[in-house]
């Protein structure tokens, strides 16, 4: 696992991929700019000072350092294995409980969205009453009233009387034809039908007025409830992520055939990889004479940012020992440390980050994100449609007059909502694949060699300072 990052660099960075091919042909001795290794073995001293000494040393030299790999494996017979196994179980159980709550709230959100869609369909019929589709809307609402309201009267409903009782066969057609109570007497019907029809038309008129108010009120309540459930879903997701991530980080890496791990022994293997990078300050180098005078204006040469990088890999074989009566352990043992130097420009660093994200190393973290965040993102468009509907209507009303100069005092400008929508759309777009641009003459012949020399110098200084600080014999 300690060679994982080196392999990613050799496979994805064209410059080092070419060097790997040259090494196979025997043209160069190593792919990286330089490499140094040392071993520190002390079962009586803990391993944490070894790690933090180098981390602090990289910071003292101005490197921006990040941890790329952090794995551990304990032998099954050790107390450390049992201790961390219990902690992982607690994290998994708590995470599973929160995931169950998330699924319950998510089902509720789905049901509310479907209800709101049904409400919108019904409300669209009421909206059509104010347009040239009024006649069709009235007929549709009369059908709804007969099917859902009047049908509750049983045998005395319009449909039951028209289809099952003699003398009322024309009742349905008359109800659909008559527009209001005043038109009932104008229809050529017998008095029995008119008496029934007059009561039904009046009842429908009252229902039409009240049902729209109640439906719109219910629609607003459902929207408010949707917002509440969405906030709950986000809150549960925020609570679940730390437990799921902790459970992932407490998982042990498999080292089945590693001779250092014997089931009955009290041993542990730790693997850590750090990447430190330091930006080459081209203007300062040009003023110092390390680069030609033309580099005093790097923007004219179109030179990208270059970084001297140091890859530090640790492999610890330790003996876990409980720190007194406390619930944590300290480790003493053997530390194998390698210092490798590379030169990466801004495109190559982005490509390395992309390769790390796509690697199996972060598969579990993507599963965690999918279990919490992506489930909500799939519904985000429909959720935003209902939650932002009222705001859009208000913006549409105020958009009629955009010439008010006092709106600028409140931080509102013409076209601002549209820009915000474009920003939201861009946030959901999948990032494009990073393409490493070829190096120009100035980068290839001046900047990269200069950054390479700086990277070699940094890697050797870390190796040499640590070795001298611990009075260690020479290693290569």
C-alpha positions as CSV (number, residue, x, y, z in Angstrom):
1,X,0.0,0.0,0.0
2,X,2.9,2.3,0.5
3,X,3.7,2.2,-3.2
4,X,0.1,3.0,-4.1
5,X,0.6,6.8,-4.7
6,X,3.8,6.2,-6.6
7,X,1.9,3.9,-9.0
8,X,-0.8,6.4,-9.4
9,X,1.7,9.1,-10.4
10,X,3.5,6.8,-12.8
11,X,0.2,5.7,-14.5
12,X,-1.5,9.1,-14.7
13,X,1.2,11.7,-15.1
14,X,2.7,11.6,-18.7
15,X,6.1,12.9,-17.6
16,X,6.6,10.1,-15.0
17,X,4.9,7.5,-17.2
18,X,7.6,8.2,-19.8
19,X,10.3,8.0,-17.1
20,X,8.9,4.6,-16.0
21,X,9.3,3.3,-19.6
22,X,12.8,4.7,-19.7
23,X,13.6,2.9,-16.4
24,X,12.5,-0.4,-17.9
25,X,14.9,0.1,-20.8
26,X,17.7,0.8,-18.4
27,X,18.1,4.5,-19.4
28,X,17.5,5.9,-16.0
29,X,17.9,4.4,-12.5
30,X,14.6,5.6,-10.9
31,X,11.3,7.1,-11.9
32,X,11.1,9.7,-9.2
33,X,13.6,12.6,-9.0
34,X,15.2,11.0,-5.9
35,X,14.5,8.4,-3.3
36,X,15.9,7.8,0.3
37,X,15.0,5.1,2.8
38,X,15.7,4.7,6.5
39,X,14.7,2.3,9.3
40,X,14.2,3.1,12.9
41,X,13.7,0.2,15.3
42,X,13.0,0.7,19.0
43,X,10.4,-1.4,20.8
44,X,10.8,0.7,24.0
45,X,10.0,4.1,22.3
46,X,6.7,4.9,20.8
47,X,6.1,5.5,17.1
48,X,4.1,8.7,17.3
49,X,7.2,10.9,17.7
50,X,8.7,9.4,14.5
51,X,5.6,10.4,12.6
52,X,5.1,13.9,14.1
53,X,8.8,14.8,13.9
54,X,8.6,14.4,10.1
55,X,5.2,16.1,9.9
56,X,6.5,19.1,11.8
57,X,9.7,19.1,9.8
58,X,7.8,19.4,6.5
59,X,5.8,22.3,7.9
60,X,9.0,24.0,9.1
61,X,10.3,23.9,5.5
62,X,7.1,25.5,4.2
63,X,5.5,22.5,2.6
64,X,1.7,22.2,2.4
65,X,1.2,18.6,3.7
66,X,-1.8,16.3,3.4
67,X,-2.3,12.7,4.5
68,X,-3.3,10.4,1.6
69,X,-3.2,6.9,3.2
70,X,-3.9,5.8,6.7
71,X,-4.4,2.1,7.2
72,X,-3.9,-0.3,10.1
73,X,-4.2,-4.0,10.8
74,X,-4.0,-5.7,14.2
75,X,-3.4,-9.4,14.8
76,X,-6.6,-11.2,15.8
77,X,-5.2,-12.3,19.2
78,X,-4.2,-8.8,20.4
79,X,-6.2,-6.7,22.8
80,X,-6.0,-3.8,20.4
81,X,-8.0,-5.9,17.9
82,X,-10.8,-6.5,20.4
83,X,-10.9,-2.9,21.6
84,X,-11.2,-1.4,18.1
85,X,-13.7,-4.1,17.1
86,X,-16.0,-3.0,19.9
87,X,-15.7,0.6,18.9
88,X,-16.4,-0.2,15.2
89,X,-19.5,-2.1,16.2
90,X,-20.9,0.8,18.2
91,X,-20.3,3.2,15.3
92,X,-22.0,0.7,12.9
93,X,-25.0,0.2,15.1
94,X,-25.5,4.0,15.6
95,X,-25.0,4.6,11.9
96,X,-27.5,1.9,10.9
97,X,-30.1,3.4,13.3
98,X,-29.7,6.8,11.8
99,X,-29.9,5.3,8.3
100,X,-33.2,3.7,9.2
101,X,-34.5,7.1,10.4
102,X,-33.3,8.7,7.1
103,X,-35.2,6.0,5.0
104,X,-38.4,6.7,7.0
105,X,-38.2,10.5,6.5
106,X,-37.2,9.9,2.8
107,X,-40.4,7.8,2.3
108,X,-42.4,10.6,3.9
109,X,-40.8,13.2,1.5
110,X,-41.7,11.0,-1.5
111,X,-45.3,10.7,-0.4
112,X,-45.6,14.5,0.2
113,X,-44.2,15.2,-3.3
114,X,-46.7,12.9,-4.9
115,X,-49.5,14.5,-2.9
116,X,-48.4,18.0,-4.0
117,X,-48.4,16.9,-7.6
118,X,-51.9,15.7,-7.3
119,X,-52.9,19.0,-5.6
120,X,-51.3,20.9,-8.5
121,X,-53.3,19.0,-11.0
122,X,-56.6,19.8,-9.1
123,X,-55.6,23.4,-8.7
124,X,-54.8,23.8,-12.4
125,X,-58.6,23.2,-13.0
126,X,-59.4,26.1,-10.7
127,X,-56.8,28.3,-12.4
128,X,-58.4,27.5,-15.8
129,X,-61.7,29.1,-14.5
130,X,-60.0,32.5,-15.0
131,X,-59.0,31.7,-18.6
132,X,-60.6,31.0,-21.9
133,X,-60.8,27.3,-20.8
134,X,-63.4,28.1,-18.2
135,X,-66.2,25.9,-19.8
136,X,-64.0,22.8,-19.9
137,X,-62.7,23.5,-16.4
138,X,-66.3,23.7,-15.0
139,X,-67.2,20.4,-16.7
140,X,-64.1,18.7,-15.2
141,X,-64.9,20.0,-11.7
142,X,-68.5,18.9,-12.0
143,X,-67.3,15.4,-12.8
144,X,-65.0,15.5,-9.7
145,X,-67.9,16.7,-7.5
146,X,-70.2,13.9,-8.8
147,X,-67.6,11.3,-8.3
148,X,-66.3,12.3,-4.9
149,X,-68.9,14.5,-3.1
150,X,-72.4,13.7,-4.5
151,X,-71.7,10.0,-4.7
152,X,-71.7,9.8,-0.9
153,X,-75.5,10.4,-1.0
154,X,-75.9,6.8,-2.2
155,X,-79.1,6.1,-4.0
156,X,-80.1,9.8,-4.0
157,X,-76.9,10.9,-5.8
158,X,-77.2,12.2,-9.4
159,X,-75.5,9.2,-11.0
160,X,-77.5,6.7,-9.0
161,X,-80.8,8.4,-9.8
162,X,-80.0,8.9,-13.5
163,X,-78.8,5.3,-14.0
164,X,-81.2,3.4,-11.6
165,X,-84.4,5.3,-11.3
166,X,-87.0,6.0,-14.0
167,X,-87.7,9.6,-15.0
168,X,-84.2,10.9,-14.1
169,X,-82.3,9.7,-17.2
170,X,-81.6,13.3,-18.2
171,X,-80.3,14.4,-14.8
172,X,-76.6,14.0,-15.6
173,X,-76.8,15.8,-18.9
174,X,-78.9,18.6,-17.4
175,X,-76.4,19.0,-14.5
176,X,-73.5,19.3,-16.8
177,X,-75.4,21.7,-19.1
178,X,-76.8,24.2,-16.5
179,X,-74.3,26.9,-15.5
180,X,-76.0,28.3,-12.4
181,X,-79.3,28.1,-10.5
182,X,-81.0,30.9,-12.5
183,X,-80.7,28.8,-15.7
184,X,-82.5,25.8,-14.3
185,X,-86.0,27.1,-15.1
186,X,-84.9,27.9,-18.7
187,X,-84.1,24.2,-19.4
188,X,-86.9,22.1,-20.9
189,X,-87.2,19.5,-18.1
190,X,-90.1,18.2,-16.0
191,X,-90.6,19.7,-12.5
192,X,-89.3,16.6,-10.7
193,X,-85.9,16.8,-12.4
194,X,-85.8,20.6,-12.0
195,X,-86.3,20.3,-8.2
196,X,-83.4,17.9,-7.9
197,X,-81.3,19.8,-10.3
198,X,-81.8,23.2,-8.6
199,X,-80.6,21.8,-5.2
200,X,-77.6,20.0,-6.8
201,X,-76.5,23.1,-8.8
202,X,-76.6,25.3,-5.7
203,X,-74.7,22.7,-3.7
204,X,-72.0,22.5,-6.4
205,X,-71.7,26.3,-6.5
206,X,-71.0,26.4,-2.7
207,X,-68.6,23.5,-3.0
208,X,-66.7,25.1,-5.9
209,X,-66.1,28.2,-3.8
210,X,-65.1,26.5,-0.6
211,X,-63.1,23.6,-2.1
212,X,-60.7,25.9,-3.9
213,X,-59.9,27.7,-0.6
214,X,-59.5,24.5,1.3
215,X,-57.4,22.9,-1.4
216,X,-55.0,25.9,-1.6
217,X,-54.8,25.9,2.2
218,X,-54.0,22.2,2.2
219,X,-51.4,22.7,-0.6
220,X,-49.6,25.4,1.4
221,X,-49.6,23.2,4.6
222,X,-48.2,20.3,2.6
223,X,-45.4,22.6,1.3
224,X,-44.6,23.7,4.8
225,X,-44.5,20.1,5.9
226,X,-42.3,19.2,3.0
227,X,-39.8,21.9,4.1
228,X,-39.9,20.5,7.6
229,X,-39.2,16.9,6.5
230,X,-36.4,18.0,4.1
231,X,-34.7,19.8,7.0
232,X,-35.1,16.7,9.2
233,X,-33.6,14.6,6.4
234,X,-30.6,17.0,6.1
235,X,-30.2,16.9,9.9
236,X,-30.3,13.1,10.1
237,X,-27.8,12.9,7.2
238,X,-25.4,15.3,9.0
239,X,-25.7,13.1,12.2
240,X,-25.2,9.9,10.3
241,X,-22.0,10.8,8.3
242,X,-19.6,11.0,11.3
243,X,-20.7,7.6,12.6
244,X,-20.5,6.0,9.1
245,X,-17.1,7.6,8.4
246,X,-15.8,6.5,11.8
247,X,-17.0,2.9,11.2
248,X,-15.1,3.0,7.8
249,X,-11.9,4.4,9.4
250,X,-12.0,1.7,12.1
251,X,-12.0,-1.1,9.5
252,X,-8.8,-3.0,9.2
253,X,-6.8,-3.5,6.1
254,X,-6.3,-7.1,5.1
255,X,-2.7,-8.5,5.3
256,X,-3.4,-12.2,5.3
257,X,0.0,-13.3,4.1
258,X,2.1,-10.7,5.8
259,X,4.6,-12.6,8.1
260,X,4.6,-9.8,10.6
261,X,1.0,-10.6,11.6
262,X,0.7,-13.8,13.6
263,X,-2.8,-14.5,15.0
264,X,-1.6,-15.2,18.5
265,X,0.9,-12.3,18.7
266,X,0.3,-8.8,20.0
267,X,1.3,-6.9,16.9
268,X,0.0,-4.2,14.6
269,X,0.9,-2.8,11.2
270,X,0.4,0.8,10.3
271,X,0.7,2.3,6.8
272,X,0.8,6.1,6.4
273,X,1.5,8.2,3.3
274,X,2.1,12.0,3.3
275,X,2.4,14.3,0.3
276,X,4.0,17.7,0.9
277,X,4.2,20.3,-1.9
278,X,5.9,23.6,-2.1
279,X,5.2,26.1,-4.9
280,X,8.0,27.4,-7.0
281,X,8.0,31.2,-6.8
282,X,9.1,31.9,-10.4
283,X,9.4,35.7,-10.0
284,X,11.7,35.4,-7.0
285,X,13.8,32.7,-8.7
286,X,14.2,35.0,-11.8
287,X,15.2,37.9,-9.6
288,X,17.7,35.7,-7.8
289,X,19.3,34.6,-11.1
290,X,18.1,31.0,-11.0
291,X,16.0,31.6,-14.1
292,X,16.5,33.7,-17.1
293,X,15.5,37.4,-17.0
294,X,12.5,36.7,-19.3
295,X,10.8,34.9,-16.3
296,X,10.4,38.1,-14.4
297,X,7.1,38.3,-16.3
298,X,5.9,34.7,-16.2
299,X,2.4,35.6,-17.5
300,X,3.9,36.4,-20.9
301,X,5.5,33.0,-21.1
302,X,2.3,31.3,-20.0
303,X,4.0,29.3,-17.3
304,X,1.8,27.2,-14.9
305,X,2.4,26.8,-11.2
306,X,4.9,24.1,-10.4
307,X,5.4,22.4,-7.1
308,X,8.3,20.5,-5.6
309,X,6.7,17.5,-3.9
310,X,7.9,15.1,-1.3
311,X,6.1,11.8,-0.8
312,X,6.8,10.3,2.6
313,X,5.6,6.7,3.2
314,X,5.7,5.0,6.6
315,X,5.3,1.4,7.4
316,X,5.2,0.7,11.2
317,X,5.4,-2.8,12.7
318,X,4.5,-2.2,16.3
319,X,3.5,-3.7,19.6
320,X,0.3,-2.1,21.0
321,X,0.6,-1.3,24.7
322,X,-2.3,0.1,26.8
323,X,-1.4,3.5,28.3
324,X,-1.9,2.8,32.0
325,X,-5.6,2.4,32.8
326,X,-6.6,4.6,29.9
327,X,-8.6,3.3,26.9
328,X,-6.0,4.1,24.2
329,X,-2.7,2.5,23.1
330,X,0.8,3.5,22.4
331,X,3.0,1.7,19.9
332,X,6.7,0.9,19.9
333,X,8.4,-1.0,17.1
334,X,10.0,-0.8,13.7
335,X,9.5,2.1,11.3
336,X,10.4,1.9,7.7
337,X,10.3,5.4,6.1
338,X,10.9,6.3,2.4
339,X,11.3,9.9,1.0
340,X,10.6,10.3,-2.7
341,X,10.7,13.6,-4.6
342,X,8.5,14.5,-7.6
343,X,7.7,17.6,-9.6
344,X,4.1,18.3,-10.4
345,X,2.4,21.2,-12.1
346,X,-1.1,22.4,-11.3
347,X,-2.7,20.2,-14.0
348,X,-0.8,17.1,-12.8
349,X,-1.9,17.7,-9.2
350,X,-5.5,18.0,-10.2
351,X,-5.1,14.8,-12.2
352,X,-3.6,13.0,-9.2
353,X,-6.5,14.2,-7.0
354,X,-9.0,12.9,-9.6
355,X,-7.2,9.5,-9.8
356,X,-7.4,9.3,-6.0
357,X,-11.1,10.0,-6.0
358,X,-11.7,7.3,-8.6
359,X,-9.5,4.7,-6.9
360,X,-10.8,1.9,-4.7
361,X,-9.2,3.8,-1.8
362,X,-12.3,6.1,-1.5
363,X,-15.0,3.6,-2.6
364,X,-16.4,3.3,1.0
365,X,-16.5,7.1,1.4
366,X,-18.5,7.4,-1.8
367,X,-20.9,4.8,-0.5
368,X,-21.3,6.8,2.7
369,X,-22.0,9.9,0.7
370,X,-24.5,8.0,-1.5
371,X,-26.3,6.7,1.5
372,X,-26.8,10.2,3.0
373,X,-26.4,12.9,0.4
374,X,-27.2,11.5,-3.0
375,X,-30.5,10.1,-1.9
376,X,-31.6,13.7,-1.3
377,X,-29.9,15.1,-4.4
378,X,-32.0,12.8,-6.7
379,X,-35.1,14.5,-5.4
380,X,-33.6,18.0,-5.1
381,X,-35.1,19.3,-8.4
382,X,-38.6,18.4,-7.4
383,X,-38.2,19.6,-3.9
384,X,-36.9,22.9,-5.0
385,X,-39.8,23.2,-7.4
386,X,-42.3,23.1,-4.6
387,X,-40.3,25.0,-2.0
388,X,-39.3,27.8,-4.3
389,X,-42.6,28.1,-6.0
390,X,-43.9,31.0,-3.9
391,X,-40.7,32.9,-4.2
392,X,-40.7,32.6,-7.9
393,X,-44.3,34.0,-8.0
394,X,-43.2,37.0,-5.9
395,X,-40.2,37.6,-8.1
396,X,-42.4,37.5,-11.1
397,X,-44.6,40.2,-9.6
398,X,-41.7,42.4,-8.7
399,X,-40.0,41.9,-12.1
400,X,-42.5,44.1,-13.8
401,X,-40.7,47.2,-12.7
402,X,-36.9,46.9,-12.4
403,X,-36.1,50.5,-12.8
404,X,-36.3,51.4,-9.1
405,X,-32.8,52.7,-8.1
406,X,-33.4,52.1,-4.4
407,X,-33.4,48.3,-5.0
408,X,-29.6,48.5,-5.3
409,X,-29.4,49.7,-1.8
410,X,-30.8,46.4,-0.6
411,X,-28.3,44.4,-2.6
412,X,-30.9,43.4,-5.3
413,X,-30.0,43.9,-9.0
414,X,-31.7,43.1,-12.2
415,X,-31.1,39.6,-13.4
416,X,-29.7,38.4,-10.1
417,X,-32.2,35.5,-9.6
418,X,-31.3,34.1,-13.0
419,X,-27.6,34.0,-12.1
420,X,-28.4,32.3,-8.8
421,X,-30.3,29.6,-10.7
422,X,-27.4,29.1,-13.2
423,X,-25.1,28.7,-10.2
424,X,-27.3,26.0,-8.7
425,X,-27.4,24.1,-12.0
426,X,-23.7,24.3,-12.3
427,X,-23.3,22.9,-8.7
428,X,-25.0,19.7,-9.7
429,X,-23.0,19.2,-12.9
430,X,-20.4,16.4,-12.9
431,X,-16.9,17.7,-12.9
432,X,-15.1,17.3,-16.2
433,X,-12.1,15.0,-16.6
434,X,-8.8,16.8,-16.0
435,X,-6.6,17.1,-19.1
436,X,-2.9,17.6,-18.6
437,X,-1.7,20.2,-21.2
438,X,1.7,19.6,-22.8
439,X,4.6,21.6,-21.4
440,X,5.9,24.5,-23.4
441,X,9.6,25.2,-23.9
442,X,10.0,27.4,-20.9
443,X,8.3,24.9,-18.5
444,X,10.1,21.9,-19.9
445,X,13.7,23.3,-20.0
446,X,13.7,25.7,-17.1
447,X,10.9,25.5,-14.6
448,X,10.7,21.7,-14.2
449,X,14.5,21.2,-13.8
450,X,14.6,24.0,-11.2
451,X,11.6,22.4,-9.3
452,X,13.3,19.0,-9.6
453,X,16.5,20.2,-8.0
454,X,14.4,21.8,-5.2
455,X,12.4,18.6,-4.7
456,X,15.6,16.5,-4.5
457,X,17.1,18.9,-2.0
458,X,14.0,18.9,0.2
459,X,13.7,15.0,0.3
460,X,17.4,14.7,1.2
461,X,17.1,17.3,3.9
462,X,14.2,15.5,5.6
463,X,16.1,12.2,5.4
464,X,19.4,13.7,6.6
465,X,18.0,15.8,9.4
466,X,15.9,13.0,10.8
467,X,18.9,10.6,10.6
468,X,21.2,13.0,12.4
469,X,18.6,14.0,15.0
470,X,18.4,10.3,16.1
471,X,22.1,9.5,15.7
472,X,21.3,6.8,13.1
473,X,23.8,5.1,10.9
474,X,23.8,5.8,7.1
475,X,21.0,4.3,5.0
476,X,20.2,5.0,1.3
